[in-house]
Amino acid sequence: MAFVPDLDTLESSSLNEETLYGANCLSPQKKPRLDLEVTSPGVGIQVTVTRGHLSRTFRQAAVLVVAVTKLLKQPSHKDFADSDLGSFLDDIFEPVSFQCIKSSYTGTPIFRYTRSQSFDILDIDHKCFVLESPTQLVALHLQGPSAGQKVKLNIALYRPPSSQGSPGSGRVPVALGIKGYQLYMSCVMSGTKPVLQLEEADVRRDIESVELTRFVFYRLDSPAEGTTRFESAAFPGWFVCTSLQPRQPVGITNTPDQVNIATYELSGR
């Protein structure tokens, strides 16, 4: 004779069809379609159990039958509550676990634009900067009427990130522009090393992205000598330089003042 096991029996891992039908009752070889409709007048609930997807296991079906049987045995004077539904749904559906993933984001340092100033610039060999082509800056000695060919730098000043100290610390972020033009020096990677180039841009505003740091240089003043250097913010250790030979392009180097000149004098403040 078949019997309905209680929930304690269902908790064990040995539940199978033999347990459900008993030792003296042969379980059917072919499971019939289960269409069971039960109505409880006292509770006012109609439950219909129909064979569903093939993925529903035998154990889940047995638990559902036991849950419905227990529900029908509830005293008729007791109202059905949400807790009654949840008590047997917890036995039918398996719990789902969630994994909480925490991440953090570090923002890009922001260089705050403050103002711009114009300067005459000479390297310590007294070579001037000359714009020889639309995007080619060279350094050469100028005398007499040709001195009018030299260009002035339009230097945009920024406040450094708080982590790098105040402007009085000797590292002032600047952008090096050519006065009278919308051209600014930028340091970019070419092949295996950085190069200096002129780009048409207007960076007299806040620098808020890593991409725009190619325009930023740290102005390193030496008050005792009255000189300064310009170090790339995008490539630390690389400095704006001129060649020992005249009429050569202004470039960038990581060996300042060895086979080149990376120290300058500014005037016209």
Secondary structure, DSSP 4 states (H G I P E B T S, - for coil): ------HHHHHSTT--HHHHH-TTSPPPSSPPP-EEEEEETTTTEEEEEE---TTS-HHHHHHHHHHHHHHHTS-TTSPP-HHHHHHHHHHHSPP----------PPPP-BEEEEEEEEEEEETT-PEEEEEETTEEEEE---GGGGGGB-EEEEEEEEPPGGG--GGGS-EEEEEEETTTTEEEEEEEETTEEEEEEEE----S-B-SSGGGGGEEEEEEETTTTEEEEEESSSTT-EEEEESSTTEE-EEESSTTTSEE--EEEE--
